[in-house]
């Protein structure tokens, strides 16, 4: 698949707000691109918005990378992100974005993507790292492909795609495990994986903060999964 640097427009069709303790904490947005996009589940796009430029070069747009959450078969592109209230791009989106708004897009990019093989898939994510994993999951579900997801977040309010994941949990070919670090059993995905019997022929995909990615990678290696079947992206 060739990577294009051509810019094109995506129009916002919906915005979902995630609140924690009543305060806006994250968003997921759907865009309708002006052209059909060919991408692999797990890849990312560069996004920019008129009115948000580089501080050093105000005449140039500031581009930021965001993983795609939708599957390649969907007409719309979905992105999800935690809002950083520090004057950056996500704050600008939270303050200015509305249905009908336009974003500039470039891509797709990235070597973290779902491989086309017959192996069982082991998906592991924390926080907003679920975004590229959702693209994979939404691709695998129509195929009824055996899959296990481990997803960690602070509290239930920090869980992206919560309702959809609850519905997917009822499918017989999917196994979903959740780890909450600030409520309930107060554990991490690493704790769940340590106690789990993992399929030795699985293809693993990990996305989240660097500490989690390293610890999970090391854990999978200890459990006998070969390096070439451990795919990871860290934020």
Beta strands, then each sheet from edge to edge (+ up, - down):
strand 1: 8-20
strand 2: 23-33
strand 3: 44-48
strand 4: 64-67
strand 5: 76-82
strand 6: 102-109
strand 7: 121-126
strand 8: 147-153
strand 9: 174-180
strand 10: 203-208
strand 11: 230-234
sheet 1: 4+ 3- 6+ 1- 2+ 5-
sheet 2: 9+ 8+ 7+ 10+ 11+
end
